[in-house]
Amino acid sequence: MTAFAWTSLPQDRDGALELLDLVASEVTGPNRAEELEGLGKRRSDLVGGKAAGGLLRGPDGRPWGLALWSVLRGKGRRVSPIYLARAHQNPTDWTTFLTGLLERSDPAGPVLMFETPLPGFEEAEALALLSPRGFQPYHRFGLSYPPGAPLPSEPSRTLDRGKIRTVGSEDWEPLAALTAVCYADSIDRFLFGEEVEPLAAARSLLRSLFDGEYGAFAPEASFGLEVDGRLLGTTLVTRRPNYNLLADVEVHPSVQGQGHARRLIRASLKALAPETDSPLVLAVTKENNVAFRLYQDMGFVIGQGPFPFWANPTALGIASPARASPAERPDAR
């Protein structure tokens, strides 16, 4: 073989398994057990024929890099993860791999997201390659509210209309409608599941949440803002083995800027206050600048991240990060 060659899964399953075994043999560091567990799951998916993706073989015919992907229905592909042997984790080889992946046609459509780290490829170098192709960098962080910490201050504006109440699965349709509106122009709605139409994506996300995919739903710590019979804001909390998860915070655009996000988050924190051993944890995309600042202002501290990923906002039909945030409101979303 004298040139690079792409093969598809599951046809080249043996090559993909060979590469995963090589990557597993190179794993070191404090997260080794977790990484090996993830590789084991990918291996099981490949053996079971459940994985879609492409394998790049080098000029010598040996497996060189592997990209697995899922389909964003009617749009294209979300690539996650990518595995390159350590010897190829450098800017030159990343450029070869990503260029080939982006230029290779597939029935599932074009690549629209890389939700995966690119070790050995600095962000500035990746930007030079991906930006001309429409991709922009995003950064996810894990934040937590220290257990036992005092409650954050209340909003400066009082609640002059509506009420705060608990929410649950009985609020399915109002929650779906709210989620669809709040995530309509957000990159976050493309991070979970295959649906891309806002209402379908909202229903899929809520189904996963109420079915326990993110932990046991905690209705006693999940709250909604109800105004004139309409649900216009929410916090949704689940329980994980060692922490509680603030799975979602939403405020309808029509009532943003009035302190409602702070009010709802504070209600959830107050409900969880007796649990002094369990922090409240959340994940946020830093490019949602207003939300990122709000969480920190309320006392949430960064515990993990950044976890960079790449997406083509124009192809996804959303605003680019530079234009995505609304006016400087204290509680957007």
C-alpha positions as CSV (number, residue, x, y, z in Angstrom):
1,M,0.0,0.0,0.0
2,T,1.5,3.4,-1.0
3,A,-1.2,5.8,0.3
4,F,-3.6,6.4,3.1
5,A,-6.9,4.5,2.8
6,W,-10.2,4.9,4.6
7,T,-12.3,1.9,5.4
8,S,-15.7,1.7,7.0
9,L,-17.3,0.0,10.0
10,P,-18.4,-2.6,10.6
11,Q,-16.6,-3.9,7.5
12,D,-13.2,-3.2,8.9
13,R,-14.0,-4.3,12.4
14,D,-10.8,-6.2,12.9
15,G,-8.7,-3.2,12.0
16,A,-10.6,-1.0,14.5
17,L,-10.2,-3.6,17.3
18,E,-6.5,-3.8,16.5
19,L,-6.2,0.0,16.9
20,L,-8.3,0.0,20.2
21,D,-6.0,-2.7,21.6
22,L,-2.9,-0.5,20.7
23,V,-4.5,2.6,22.3
24,A,-5.4,0.6,25.4
25,S,-1.8,-0.6,25.8
26,E,-0.7,3.1,25.8
27,V,-3.0,4.4,28.4
28,T,-1.3,5.7,31.5
29,G,-2.0,8.3,34.3
30,P,-4.5,8.7,37.1
31,N,-7.5,8.2,34.9
32,R,-6.3,5.0,33.4
33,A,-9.1,2.8,34.9
34,E,-11.8,5.1,33.6
35,E,-10.2,5.3,30.1
36,L,-9.8,1.6,29.9
37,E,-13.4,1.2,30.9
38,G,-14.4,3.5,28.0
39,L,-12.3,1.6,25.6
40,G,-13.8,-1.7,26.7
41,K,-17.3,-0.3,26.0
42,R,-16.2,0.8,22.5
43,R,-14.7,-2.6,21.9
44,S,-18.0,-4.3,22.9
45,D,-19.9,-2.0,20.6
46,L,-17.6,-2.9,17.7
47,V,-17.9,-6.6,18.4
48,G,-21.6,-6.3,18.6
49,G,-21.8,-4.4,15.3
50,K,-23.3,-1.3,17.1
51,A,-20.6,1.2,16.1
52,A,-20.6,3.4,13.0
53,G,-17.4,5.1,11.9
54,G,-14.3,5.1,9.8
55,L,-10.8,3.7,10.1
56,L,-7.7,5.3,8.5
57,R,-5.0,2.9,7.5
58,G,-1.5,4.2,6.9
59,P,0.8,3.7,3.8
60,D,2.0,0.4,5.4
61,G,-1.6,-0.8,5.7
62,R,-1.6,-0.7,9.5
63,P,-4.5,0.9,11.4
64,W,-3.6,4.6,12.0
65,G,-6.7,6.3,13.4
66,L,-10.3,5.6,14.2
67,A,-13.4,7.9,14.3
68,L,-16.7,6.8,15.7
69,W,-19.8,8.8,15.1
70,S,-23.5,9.1,15.7
71,V,-26.1,10.7,13.3
72,L,-27.7,14.1,13.9
73,R,-31.0,13.3,12.2
74,G,-31.3,15.1,8.9
75,K,-28.1,17.1,9.4
76,G,-24.9,15.0,9.4
77,R,-22.5,13.4,11.8
78,R,-21.3,14.1,15.4
79,V,-17.9,12.5,15.8
80,S,-17.1,11.1,19.2
81,P,-14.6,9.8,20.0
82,I,-11.5,9.8,17.9
83,Y,-8.6,7.4,18.6
84,L,-5.1,8.0,17.3
85,A,-2.1,5.9,18.2
86,R,0.2,7.9,20.4
87,A,2.8,8.0,17.7
88,H,0.4,10.0,15.5
89,Q,-0.7,12.5,18.1
90,N,1.0,15.5,16.6
91,P,-0.1,18.4,14.4
92,T,1.0,16.9,11.1
93,D,-0.8,13.6,11.6
94,W,-3.9,15.2,13.1
95,T,-4.1,17.4,10.0
96,T,-3.9,14.3,7.8
97,F,-6.5,12.5,9.7
98,L,-9.0,15.3,10.2
99,T,-8.7,16.5,6.6
100,G,-9.4,13.0,5.3
101,L,-12.3,12.6,7.6
102,L,-13.9,15.9,6.6
103,E,-13.4,15.3,2.9
104,R,-14.6,11.7,2.9
105,S,-18.3,11.5,1.9
106,D,-20.7,9.3,3.9
107,P,-24.4,8.5,3.5
108,A,-25.0,9.9,7.0
109,G,-23.9,13.3,5.8
110,P,-21.1,15.7,6.6
111,V,-19.2,15.9,9.8
112,L,-20.7,18.8,11.9
113,M,-19.2,18.2,15.3
114,F,-16.0,16.8,16.9
115,E,-17.1,16.1,20.4
116,T,-13.7,14.6,21.4
117,P,-10.3,15.7,22.6
118,L,-7.4,16.1,20.1
119,P,-4.4,15.3,22.2
120,G,-1.1,16.7,20.8
121,F,-3.0,19.2,18.7
122,E,-3.0,22.7,20.3
123,E,-6.2,24.7,19.9
124,A,-4.5,27.4,17.8
125,E,-3.2,24.8,15.4
126,A,-6.6,23.1,15.2
127,L,-8.3,26.4,14.7
128,A,-6.1,27.1,11.6
129,L,-7.2,23.9,10.1
130,L,-10.9,23.8,11.1
131,S,-11.9,27.5,11.1
132,P,-11.7,27.8,7.3
133,R,-14.1,24.8,7.1
134,G,-16.6,26.6,9.3
135,F,-15.8,25.0,12.7
136,Q,-15.5,26.9,16.0
137,P,-14.2,25.8,19.3
138,Y,-16.4,25.3,22.4
139,H,-15.4,24.5,25.9
140,R,-17.3,22.5,28.5
141,F,-16.7,22.8,32.3
142,G,-17.8,20.9,35.3
143,L,-18.8,23.2,38.2
144,S,-20.0,22.3,41.7
145,Y,-21.5,24.1,44.7
146,P,-19.6,23.1,47.8
147,P,-21.7,21.1,50.2
148,G,-22.5,23.0,53.4
149,A,-21.7,26.4,51.9
150,P,-24.2,29.2,52.7
151,L,-27.0,29.8,50.2
152,P,-26.2,32.4,47.6
153,S,-27.9,35.8,47.9
154,E,-31.5,36.2,46.6
155,P,-32.2,38.0,43.4
156,S,-32.2,41.8,43.7
157,R,-35.7,41.8,42.1
158,T,-38.6,40.3,44.0
159,L,-41.0,37.9,42.3
160,D,-43.9,40.2,41.5
161,R,-45.7,37.8,39.2
162,G,-46.1,34.0,39.2
163,K,-44.9,31.4,41.7
164,I,-42.1,28.9,42.2
165,R,-43.3,25.3,42.5
166,T,-41.8,21.8,42.2
167,V,-42.0,20.1,38.8
168,G,-42.0,16.5,37.7
169,S,-42.8,14.1,34.9
170,E,-46.4,15.3,35.0
171,D,-45.1,18.6,33.5
172,W,-43.7,16.8,30.5
173,E,-45.3,18.8,27.7
174,P,-44.8,22.3,29.3
175,L,-41.2,21.4,30.0
176,A,-40.6,20.2,26.4
177,A,-42.1,23.4,25.0
178,L,-39.9,25.5,27.3
179,T,-36.7,23.4,26.5
180,A,-37.4,23.7,22.8
181,V,-37.5,27.5,23.0
182,C,-34.5,27.9,25.4
183,Y,-32.2,25.7,23.4
184,A,-33.3,26.7,19.9
185,D,-30.1,28.6,19.3
186,S,-27.8,26.7,21.6
187,I,-25.0,24.3,20.7
188,D,-26.0,22.3,23.8
189,R,-29.0,20.7,22.1
190,F,-26.7,18.9,19.7
191,L,-24.7,17.2,22.5
192,F,-27.3,14.7,23.5
193,G,-29.2,12.3,21.2
194,E,-29.8,12.2,17.5
195,E,-32.8,14.6,17.2
196,V,-32.1,18.1,15.9
197,E,-35.5,19.6,15.5
198,P,-35.9,21.7,18.8
199,L,-39.1,20.1,20.1
200,A,-38.1,16.6,19.2
201,A,-34.7,17.1,20.8
202,A,-36.3,18.5,23.9
203,R,-38.6,15.5,24.2
204,S,-35.7,13.1,23.7
205,L,-33.6,14.9,26.4
206,L,-36.5,14.9,28.9
207,R,-37.3,11.2,28.2
208,S,-33.7,10.3,29.0
209,L,-33.8,12.4,32.2
210,F,-37.0,11.0,33.5
211,D,-36.0,7.5,32.6
212,G,-32.9,7.8,34.9
213,E,-30.1,8.1,32.3
214,Y,-28.6,10.9,34.3
215,G,-29.5,9.6,37.7
216,A,-32.7,9.3,39.7
217,F,-34.9,12.3,39.1
218,A,-35.3,14.4,42.2
219,P,-38.8,16.2,42.1
220,E,-38.3,17.6,45.6
221,A,-35.3,19.6,44.4
222,S,-36.6,20.5,40.9
223,F,-38.5,23.7,40.5
224,G,-40.5,25.7,37.9
225,L,-41.5,29.3,37.4
226,E,-45.2,29.4,36.7
227,V,-46.7,32.7,35.4
228,D,-50.4,32.9,34.5
229,G,-50.5,29.1,34.2
230,R,-47.4,28.9,31.9
231,L,-44.2,27.2,32.8
232,L,-41.5,29.8,32.0
233,G,-38.5,28.6,33.9
234,T,-37.1,25.4,35.5
235,T,-34.3,23.7,37.3
236,L,-34.1,19.9,36.9
237,V,-32.1,17.9,39.5
238,T,-31.1,14.2,39.5
239,R,-29.3,12.1,42.1
240,R,-26.0,10.4,41.3
241,P,-24.1,8.0,43.6
242,N,-21.7,10.7,45.0
243,Y,-23.4,14.0,44.1
244,N,-26.5,15.7,42.9
245,L,-26.7,16.9,39.3
246,L,-28.2,20.1,38.2
247,A,-29.2,18.7,34.8
248,D,-30.8,21.8,33.4
249,V,-31.5,25.5,34.1
250,E,-33.9,27.2,31.8
251,V,-35.6,30.6,31.7
252,H,-37.9,31.6,28.8
253,P,-36.5,34.6,26.8
254,S,-39.7,36.6,27.5
255,V,-38.8,36.8,31.2
256,Q,-35.0,36.7,31.2
257,G,-33.1,39.4,33.0
258,Q,-35.4,39.4,36.1
259,G,-33.3,37.2,38.4
260,H,-35.4,34.0,37.7
261,A,-32.4,31.7,37.0
262,R,-30.8,32.7,40.3
263,R,-34.2,32.3,42.1
264,L,-34.7,28.8,40.7
265,I,-31.2,27.6,41.4
266,R,-31.3,29.0,44.9
267,A,-34.6,27.0,45.5
268,S,-32.8,23.8,44.4
269,L,-29.8,24.5,46.6
270,K,-32.1,25.2,49.6
271,A,-34.0,22.0,49.0
272,L,-30.6,20.1,49.0
273,A,-29.1,22.0,51.9
274,P,-29.6,19.2,54.5
275,E,-27.4,16.9,52.3
276,T,-24.1,18.2,53.5
277,D,-22.1,15.4,51.9
278,S,-23.4,15.7,48.4
279,P,-22.3,18.7,46.2
280,L,-24.6,20.0,43.5
281,V,-22.7,19.6,40.2
282,L,-23.5,21.0,36.7
283,A,-21.9,21.1,33.2
284,V,-21.9,24.3,31.2
285,T,-20.5,25.4,27.9
286,K,-18.3,28.5,28.5
287,E,-19.5,30.1,25.3
288,N,-22.8,30.6,27.1
289,N,-21.1,33.5,28.7
290,V,-24.0,34.8,30.8
291,A,-24.8,31.4,32.3
292,F,-21.1,30.7,33.0
293,R,-20.7,34.0,34.9
294,L,-24.0,33.5,36.8
295,Y,-23.0,30.1,38.1
296,Q,-19.6,31.5,39.4
297,D,-21.3,34.6,40.8
298,M,-23.6,32.3,42.8
299,G,-20.7,30.4,44.3
300,F,-20.2,27.4,42.0
301,V,-16.5,26.6,41.5
302,I,-14.8,25.0,38.5
303,G,-13.9,21.3,39.3
304,Q,-13.3,19.9,35.8
305,G,-12.4,21.2,32.4
306,P,-12.1,22.7,30.0
307,F,-13.2,19.9,27.7
308,P,-12.9,21.4,24.2
309,F,-15.1,20.3,21.3
310,W,-15.6,21.7,17.8
311,A,-18.8,22.4,15.8
312,N,-19.9,24.0,12.6
313,P,-22.6,26.4,13.9
314,T,-23.7,27.7,10.4
315,A,-24.3,24.1,9.2
316,L,-26.2,23.4,12.4
317,G,-28.3,26.4,11.9
318,I,-27.3,28.3,15.1
319,A,-25.4,31.5,15.8
320,S,-21.6,31.4,16.1
321,P,-20.1,31.7,19.6
322,A,-19.3,35.3,19.1
323,R,-22.9,36.2,18.4
324,A,-24.7,33.5,20.4
325,S,-25.1,35.3,23.8
326,P,-28.0,37.6,24.2
327,A,-27.6,41.1,25.8
328,E,-25.7,41.2,29.0
329,R,-28.5,39.9,31.3
330,P,-27.7,38.4,34.7
331,D,-29.6,35.2,34.0
332,A,-30.0,34.4,30.3
333,R,-31.7,31.1,29.6
